[in-house]
Amino acid sequence: MSEVHPAKGVVFVSIGARIMTPDYVDLVLSLASEECSECTVFLLDAPEIINLTELSGDTEEMARRKVKQYCAELAEHIQQCWSPAVVTVRALSQYSQSKGFTECKDAVVDAFRTSPRFSRHVLNQTYRNLQPALNRKGIRTWRNEPVVVRLADYLIVELALKLCVTRSGVADVEYGAATSDMTICKSIYEGQYPSLAPFVGKPMRYVSVRPNLELKKISYRYPSGRFAVSDISLSVPAATRYGIIGNNASGKTTVLQLIAGHLQQNAGRLCWGTQDISMLSAGKRPTATVFQDYALFPHMDALANVAFGVRHRRGYSRSKSKAIAREWLGKLGVEESVMHSQPGSLSGGYQQRVAIARALAVRPSILLLDEPTAALDTNEREKLITILRGAVQTGWVTSLILVSHDRDFALAVCDKIAILDNGRVLYEGMLSDALTSPPSAQVACFLGTFNVIRGVVREDHTFTDEHAEIIAPLAPNHVASGVRGAALLVRPEDVRLTFQPGSEDVAVDATITEVASKGTYYRVTTVTSAGTVIWIDSPTAPEVADIPSEHMKVVIRMDRALLVSNDLPIRKGERAA
């Protein structure tokens, strides 16, 4: 009978990866410790300096300092939480001096210089690995891009390290955040690059550990028996800015409290990656929450409030915790003099910023925000948008989940949304999809980016609104007929005012009730005879003597209108302003 050798795992930690928080590394190591007798964590420190200087604009000295600090913090965290008999931490800068690694790196560098095919594959893979960051810099291709060539050094080092690890038997299972291993690794192990064949060992099995948050059929009922949320399923992928919006009492805050662990669901599960966190206490979940009431410690000043969380969540020294706290308070515009004031003497705006700084400073994997702009003025709100987007883009937090009545703020921050109504999910998906093509009239009303005109589709392939004011032939892209409770969605920029509509125009009598400047355009509010409100966005203000004005014609561009289902009722007052 052959002897069974326990598997050995490896984790390659990229300092600039968007999801490599301490909580995520713990998640990966928890899975690895179940399957492997030992696991090695490689901190890819040296090549990360190139990434930071090229993509973040840091000087080399700043990049070195950031990398050194992150590596020290993560190594300290792993050593505190994991037995050295199970987990070994190695920095690439130290390991790179070994003979085995040097041989593998020389071979990969030589292949990159001498094989055009391998060189193209490396550059293409580099671009794909760093595409979001490169796109933000305006780089849309890997071809003839000096930046991509310089960044390829990182991939070359990583490929050499993987060859060395498999060749020397350090590991046979790799745990990572990608959905699968890089295609270039597969090509090397398949023998597509002969010059690297002598350095190829047994391929590692790749295990994907995506720290996605999944709510699976979650229900929660009040002690009275009424459901706050019922059978809700949501998916928050890693590196996502996620917004939960809806009317009052729709269940938004309840969902946030269930994720944070401050409420316990009556049914369903919450999973973070491979881990079921449904029964974990709030303190053991990979979250940090900003509450509506801020929940600041009244006996501590602002600095101490923020530093307390850092010290107890991350185990840092008092001086280091205060330094991190001071940095985040400064980013949020809290002056040094204010940092030494107790919460009771601070305005609501300052208290809210202190609460946000406290949550961000601990570097949670999932940042939960409940109405974070309630006490902020316009300038503070705009600054917060930049900070929150940057926190996810740079990987300081893995994912952000936001509940807000401030629709414009939520739309500016988030890239994925869920719309709740009466404790149920009305819509979940990418924000861009909802804005360009809402699936229903109710979703369009929540977002407030369309005029919603309810009616029916007649057998003659025309749309008639519920007051029979608008009778419009449908465009070829619209459905033929039989849409029960149809709704026409028209963007405000696809409506115009005129006194003399053309014979083919779809027009309706309306009265201008308001003209409001929106900075770069004017929002004109009109009301038809039957009371239907139609918005018009115009680059110039209409030339009318009085408001309300005399009757004019509102003309709708039917070729740009959307026809959707209106089966679900839209309650009075749901239209967003």
C-alpha positions in Angstrom: 0.0 0.0 0.0 1.5 3.3 -1.0 2.1 6.0 1.6 -0.2 9.0 1.5 1.6 12.3 1.8 -0.4 15.2 3.2 -0.8 18.1 0.8 1.3 21.3 1.3 -0.2 24.6 0.5 1.1 28.0 -0.7 -0.4 31.5 -0.8 1.2 34.2 -2.8 0.3 37.6 -1.2 0.4 40.5 -3.5 0.7 43.7 -1.5 -1.4 45.7 -3.9 -4.1 43.1 -4.5 -7.5 44.6 -3.8 -8.6 41.8 -1.4 -5.5 40.9 0.5 -6.8 42.1 3.9 -5.7 40.3 7.1 -9.2 38.8 7.4 -9.0 37.4 3.8 -5.6 35.9 4.5 -7.1 34.2 7.6 -10.0 32.9 5.4 -7.5 31.4 3.0 -5.4 29.9 5.7 -8.4 28.4 7.4 -9.3 26.5 4.3 -5.6 25.5 3.7 -5.2 24.3 7.2 -8.1 21.9 6.7 -6.6 20.4 3.6 -2.8 20.7 4.1 -0.4 19.6 6.8 1.5 22.9 6.3 1.2 26.1 4.3 3.8 28.7 3.2 2.8 32.4 2.7 5.0 34.2 0.3 4.9 38.0 0.6 5.7 39.4 -2.9 7.4 42.4 -1.5 10.3 43.3 -3.9 8.3 43.4 -7.2 5.4 45.3 -5.6 7.6 48.4 -5.4 7.4 48.5 -9.2 3.6 48.3 -9.2 3.3 51.1 -6.6 5.6 53.5 -8.4 4.0 52.9 -11.8 0.3 52.6 -10.8 0.0 54.7 -7.7 2.5 57.4 -8.5 4.5 56.8 -5.4 8.2 57.6 -5.3 10.4 54.6 -4.9 11.1 55.5 -1.3 7.4 55.9 -0.5 6.7 52.5 -2.2 9.5 50.8 -0.2 8.1 52.2 3.0 4.5 51.1 2.2 5.6 47.6 1.2 7.8 47.2 4.3 5.0 48.4 6.6 2.4 46.1 5.1 4.7 43.1 5.1 5.6 43.7 8.7 1.9 44.1 9.8 0.7 41.0 7.9 3.6 38.9 9.1 2.9 40.0 12.7 -0.8 39.2 12.2 -0.1 35.7 10.9 2.4 34.9 13.6 -0.1 36.0 16.3 -3.0 34.0 14.8 -1.3 30.9 13.4 1.1 28.3 14.7 4.5 28.4 13.0 4.3 24.6 12.8 1.4 25.1 10.4 2.1 28.4 8.6 5.4 29.7 7.5 5.8 33.3 6.3 8.5 34.1 3.8 9.4 37.4 2.1 10.4 37.1 -1.5 13.2 39.6 -1.0 14.9 37.1 1.3 13.9 34.0 -0.6 15.1 35.4 -3.9 18.8 34.9 -2.9 18.4 31.1 -3.0 20.1 29.2 -5.8 16.8 27.4 -6.9 14.9 30.7 -7.3 17.8 32.4 -9.1 18.0 29.6 -11.7 14.3 29.7 -12.4 14.3 33.5 -12.7 17.2 33.5 -15.1 15.4 31.0 -17.2 12.1 33.0 -17.3 14.0 36.3 -18.1 15.9 34.6 -20.9 12.7 33.2 -22.4 11.1 36.7 -22.2 14.1 38.2 -24.1 14.5 35.5 -26.7 11.0 34.2 -27.4 8.6 36.7 -29.0 5.7 34.4 -28.3 6.5 34.1 -24.6 7.1 37.8 -24.4 3.7 38.6 -25.9 2.1 36.1 -23.5 3.8 37.7 -20.5 2.7 41.2 -21.5 -0.8 40.1 -22.3 -1.1 38.4 -18.9 0.4 41.4 -17.1 -2.2 43.6 -18.7 -5.1 41.3 -17.7 -3.9 40.9 -14.2 -3.7 44.7 -13.7 -6.4 45.8 -16.2 -8.6 47.9 -13.8 -5.6 49.9 -12.5 -4.2 50.3 -16.0 -7.6 51.4 -17.4 -7.8 54.1 -14.8 -4.6 55.4 -16.2 -6.0 55.4 -19.7 -4.1 52.3 -20.8 -6.4 50.1 -22.9 -4.0 47.6 -24.5 -0.8 45.8 -23.7 0.7 46.4 -27.1 3.5 49.0 -27.4 2.9 50.2 -23.8 6.2 50.9 -22.0 4.3 50.9 -18.6 3.1 47.3 -19.3 6.7 46.3 -20.2 8.0 47.7 -16.9 5.2 46.0 -14.9 6.0 42.7 -16.6 8.9 42.3 -14.1 6.4 41.5 -11.4 4.9 38.6 -13.4 8.3 37.4 -14.4 9.3 37.2 -10.7 6.0 35.5 -9.8 6.4 32.9 -12.5 9.9 32.1 -11.4 8.7 31.7 -7.8 6.0 29.3 -8.8 8.4 27.2 -10.9 10.8 27.2 -7.9 8.1 26.2 -5.5 6.8 23.2 -7.5 10.3 22.2 -8.6 11.6 22.1 -5.0 8.4 20.5 -3.6 7.6 23.4 -1.3 3.9 23.1 -2.2 1.4 21.2 -4.3 -1.7 23.3 -3.7 -2.0 27.0 -4.4 -4.7 29.1 -2.8 -5.6 32.3 -4.5 -8.3 34.9 -5.1 -8.6 34.5 -8.9 -11.3 32.2 -10.3 -8.5 30.0 -11.8 -4.7 30.0 -12.3 -3.2 32.2 -14.9 -3.3 30.9 -18.5 0.4 31.5 -18.9 1.1 29.0 -16.0 -1.0 26.4 -17.8 0.9 27.0 -21.0 4.3 26.5 -19.3 3.2 23.3 -17.6 1.8 22.0 -20.9 5.3 22.4 -22.5 4.5 25.2 -24.9 7.8 26.9 -24.0 10.5 24.3 -24.3 13.3 26.4 -22.8 11.4 26.3 -19.5 10.8 22.6 -19.5 13.8 21.7 -17.4 12.5 23.9 -14.6 8.9 22.6 -14.6 7.9 20.4 -11.7 4.5 18.8 -10.9 1.8 21.4 -11.5 0.1 22.7 -8.4 -3.6 22.2 -7.9 -5.3 25.7 -7.8 -8.0 26.4 -5.3 -9.9 29.6 -5.8 -11.0 31.4 -2.6 -13.1 34.4 -3.5 -14.1 36.4 -0.5 -17.6 37.0 -1.9 -20.4 37.7 0.6 -23.5 35.6 0.0 -26.8 36.0 1.7 -28.8 32.9 1.0 -32.6 32.9 1.6 -32.3 35.1 4.6 -35.4 35.9 6.6 -35.9 37.9 9.8 -39.1 38.6 11.6 -39.8 41.1 14.5 -41.0 39.8 17.8 -44.5 40.8 16.7 -44.2 38.1 14.0 -44.1 40.6 11.1 -41.3 39.9 8.6 -38.7 42.7 8.2 -37.0 40.8 5.4 -38.2 37.6 3.7 -36.3 35.0 1.7 -33.6 37.5 0.6 -30.7 36.3 -1.5 -27.9 38.8 -2.3 -24.4 38.4 -3.7 -21.6 40.9 -3.0 -18.5 40.0 -5.0 -15.0 40.9 -3.8 -13.8 44.4 -4.7 -17.4 45.7 -5.1 -19.0 48.9 -3.9 -22.5 47.7 -3.2 -25.5 49.9 -2.5 -28.8 48.9 -0.8 -31.6 51.3 -1.5 -35.3 51.4 -1.1 -38.2 53.2 0.6 -38.5 53.7 4.3 -39.2 50.4 6.2 -38.1 48.3 3.2 -35.6 46.3 5.2 -32.3 48.1 4.3 -30.9 48.6 7.8 -32.1 45.2 8.9 -30.1 43.6 6.1 -27.0 45.6 7.2 -27.5 44.6 10.8 -27.8 40.9 9.8 -24.6 41.1 7.9 -22.8 42.8 10.8 -24.1 40.2 13.3 -26.1 42.6 15.4 -29.3 40.7 14.5 -29.7 37.0 14.1 -31.7 35.7 11.1 -34.6 33.3 11.6 -33.8 31.4 8.4 -31.0 31.3 5.8 -27.3 31.6 5.8 -24.5 34.2 5.4 -21.3 33.0 3.8 -18.1 34.8 3.3 -16.0 32.9 0.8 -15.9 29.3 2.0 -16.8 30.2 5.5 -20.4 30.2 7.0 -20.4 33.3 9.3 -24.2 33.0 10.1 -23.5 32.1 13.8 -20.4 34.2 14.4 -20.7 37.1 16.8 -20.4 40.6 15.5 -16.8 40.9 16.8 -15.6 37.8 15.0 -17.0 38.8 11.6 -14.8 40.4 8.9 -16.9 43.6 9.1 -16.8 47.1 10.5 -20.0 49.1 10.8 -20.8 52.8 10.8 -24.1 53.1 12.6 -26.7 55.9 12.1 -26.2 57.0 15.7 -22.3 56.7 15.4 -22.0 54.6 18.6 -18.9 56.6 19.7 -17.4 56.0 23.2 -18.5 59.2 25.1 -15.6 59.1 27.6 -12.9 59.0 24.9 -11.8 61.8 22.6 -12.1 61.4 18.8 -8.5 60.1 18.4 -8.9 57.6 21.2 -12.2 56.3 19.7 -10.5 55.5 16.4 -7.2 54.2 17.9 -9.1 51.9 20.3 -10.6 49.9 17.4 -7.2 49.6 15.6 -5.4 48.5 18.8 -8.0 45.8 19.8 -8.9 44.6 16.2 -5.3 44.5 14.9 -3.3 44.1 18.0 -1.0 47.1 17.3 0.9 49.1 19.9 -0.7 52.3 21.3 1.6 54.6 19.3 1.1 52.8 16.1 -2.7 52.7 16.6 -2.8 56.4 17.3 -0.7 57.1 14.1 -3.2 55.1 12.0 -6.1 56.8 13.7 -4.6 60.3 13.1 -4.0 59.5 9.5 -7.6 58.5 8.8 -9.1 61.4 10.8 -6.9 63.7 8.8 -8.1 62.2 5.5 -11.7 62.8 6.5 -11.0 66.5 7.4 -10.9 66.2 11.2 -8.4 68.8 12.4 -5.8 68.0 15.1 -7.5 70.3 17.6 -10.8 68.4 17.1 -9.2 65.0 17.5 -8.7 65.7 21.2 -12.4 66.6 21.8 -14.9 64.2 23.2 -17.9 63.2 21.1 -20.4 65.2 23.2 -18.8 68.5 22.2 -18.6 67.7 18.5 -21.1 68.6 15.8 -23.0 65.8 14.1 -20.8 66.2 11.0 -17.6 65.7 13.0 -19.1 62.8 14.9 -20.1 61.1 11.7 -16.6 61.5 10.2 -15.0 60.1 13.4 -17.3 57.1 13.1 -16.3 56.6 9.5 -12.6 57.0 10.3 -12.9 54.4 13.1 -14.4 51.8 10.7 -11.9 52.5 7.9 -8.9 52.5 10.2 -9.2 48.8 11.2 -9.0 47.8 7.6 -12.1 45.6 7.5 -12.7 43.2 4.7 -16.3 44.4 4.5 -17.1 48.0 5.4 -20.8 48.5 6.3 -22.2 52.1 6.2 -25.7 53.1 7.4 -26.7 56.5 6.1 -23.1 57.9 6.1 -24.0 61.3 4.7 -26.9 62.2 7.0 -24.8 64.9 8.9 -22.4 65.9 6.1 -22.4 69.1 4.0 -21.8 69.0 0.3 -18.0 69.4 0.4 -17.6 66.7 3.0 -20.0 64.4 1.0 -17.9 64.8 -2.1 -14.7 64.1 -0.2 -16.3 61.0 1.3 -17.2 59.7 -2.2 -13.5 59.9 -3.2 -12.3 58.2 0.0 -14.8 55.3 -0.2 -14.1 54.6 -3.9 -10.4 54.8 -3.2 -10.6 52.5 -0.2 -12.0 49.7 -2.5 -9.8 50.5 -5.5 -6.6 50.4 -3.5 -7.6 47.3 -1.6 -7.7 48.9 1.8 -11.1 47.2 2.2 -12.3 44.3 0.1 -16.0 45.3 -0.3 -18.2 48.1 0.7 -21.9 47.8 1.5 -23.8 51.1 1.8 -27.4 51.9 2.9 -28.5 55.4 2.0 -31.5 57.6 1.3 -29.2 59.9 -0.5 -29.7 58.4 -3.9 -27.2 60.6 -5.7 -24.5 59.7 -3.2 -25.2 55.9 -3.5 -25.1 56.1 -7.3 -21.8 58.0 -7.2 -20.2 55.5 -4.9 -21.6 52.1 -5.9 -21.1 49.9 -8.9 -23.7 47.3 -7.9 -27.0 47.8 -6.2 -29.9 46.0 -4.6 -33.4 47.6 -4.4 -35.5 46.4 -1.6 -39.3 46.9 -1.3 -41.3 45.6 1.7 -38.6 43.2 2.8 -38.0 41.6 -0.6 -35.5 42.1 -3.4 -37.0 44.1 -6.2 -33.7 44.3 -8.2 -30.1 43.2 -7.9 -27.5 43.9 -10.5 -24.9 46.2 -11.9 -25.7 49.9 -11.4 -24.8 50.6 -15.1 -27.4 48.1 -16.3 -30.1 49.5 -14.1 -29.4 53.0 -15.2 -29.4 52.3 -18.9 -32.0 49.6 -19.1 -34.2 49.2 -16.0 -36.1 45.9 -16.0 -39.3 47.4 -14.7 -41.1 50.6 -14.0 -40.7 50.2 -10.3 -36.9 50.0 -10.6 -36.9 53.1 -12.9 -38.9 55.0 -10.3 -36.5 54.2 -7.5 -33.5 55.4 -9.5 -35.3 58.5 -10.8 -33.4 58.7 -14.1 -36.4 58.1 -16.3 -39.8 59.6 -16.9 -42.2 56.7 -16.2 -45.4 56.8 -18.2 -47.8 54.0 -17.4 -50.2 52.6 -19.8 -51.0 49.6 -22.1 -49.9 48.3 -25.5 -52.8 48.0 -27.9 -53.3 45.5 -30.7 -52.4 48.1 -33.3 -48.8 48.2 -31.9 -49.3 51.6 -30.2 -48.8 52.6 -26.7 -51.5 54.5 -24.8 -50.9 56.1 -21.4 -53.5 55.5 -18.6 -55.1 58.9 -19.3 -55.2 58.4 -23.1 -53.2 61.7 -23.5 -50.3 60.0 -25.3 -50.9 57.6 -28.2 -47.6 56.7 -29.7 -46.6 54.1 -32.3 -44.0 51.8 -30.9 -40.5 51.6 -32.4 -39.2 48.3 -34.0 -37.2 47.5 -30.8 -40.3 47.5 -28.7 -42.4 44.4 -28.1 -45.4 43.9 -30.4 -48.3 43.6 -28.0 -49.8 41.8 -25.0 -47.6 43.5 -22.4 -50.0 43.7 -19.4 -49.5 46.9 -17.5 -46.8 48.4 -19.8 -44.7 51.4 -19.0 -42.8 53.8 -21.2 -39.4 54.9 -19.9 -38.2 58.1 -21.4 -34.9 59.9 -20.4 -35.4 63.6 -19.6 -32.8 64.4 -22.3 -35.0 62.7 -24.9 -37.9 65.1 -24.3 -38.1 68.6 -25.7 -40.5 71.6 -25.6 -42.1 73.2 -28.6 -45.0 75.3 -29.7 -45.1 73.8 -33.1 -44.6 70.0 -33.1 -44.2 68.1 -36.4 -46.9 66.0 -37.9 -45.0 62.8 -37.0 -44.0 63.9 -33.5 -45.5 62.2 -30.4 -46.6 65.3 -28.4 -48.8 66.1 -25.5 -50.0 69.4 -24.0 -48.2 70.4 -20.8 -47.5 73.3 -18.5 -44.1 74.2 -17.1 -44.2 74.3 -13.3 -40.6 74.7 -12.5 -37.1 75.3 -14.0 -34.2 74.4 -11.8 -30.5 74.8 -12.7 -28.5 71.6 -12.2 -25.1 73.3 -13.0 -24.4 72.0 -16.5 -28.1 71.8 -17.5 -31.6 72.8 -16.6 -34.3 70.4 -15.2 -37.6 71.6 -16.5 -40.7 70.1 -14.8 -43.9 69.9 -16.8 -47.4 68.6 -15.9 -49.9 67.4 -18.5 -53.6 68.1 -18.2 -54.2 64.8 -16.5 -51.5 65.5 -13.9 -48.6 63.3 -15.4 -45.3 64.8 -14.5 -42.7 64.8 -17.3 -39.1 66.0 -16.7 -37.0 67.6 -19.5 -33.2 68.1 -19.3 -32.1 71.0 -21.4 -28.7 72.8 -21.9 -30.6 76.1 -21.8 -33.5 77.4 -19.8 -36.8 77.7 -21.8 -37.8 81.2 -22.7 -41.0 81.7 -20.8 -42.3 84.8 -19.1 -44.0 83.2 -16.2 -44.0 79.9 -14.4 -46.5 78.2 -14.5 -46.3 79.1 -18.1 -48.8 79.0 -20.9 -49.4 75.6 -22.5 -46.7 74.1 -24.6 -46.1 70.8 -26.3 -43.9 68.2 -24.9 -42.4 66.0 -27.6 -41.1 62.5 -26.8 -38.4 60.7 -28.8 -40.0 57.2 -29.2 -37.0 55.7 -30.9 -35.0 56.2 -27.6 -37.8 55.2 -25.2 -37.9 51.8 -23.4 -40.9 49.7 -23.0 -41.0 47.6 -19.8 -43.4 45.7 -17.6 -45.5 47.6 -15.1 -47.1 44.5 -13.5 -45.9 45.5 -10.1 -47.8 48.5 -8.7 -46.0 51.8 -8.2 -47.2 53.4 -5.1 -47.9 57.1 -4.9 -44.8 59.1 -4.0 -42.2 56.6 -5.2 -41.0 58.7 -8.1 -37.6 60.1 -7.1 -37.1 63.9 -7.4 
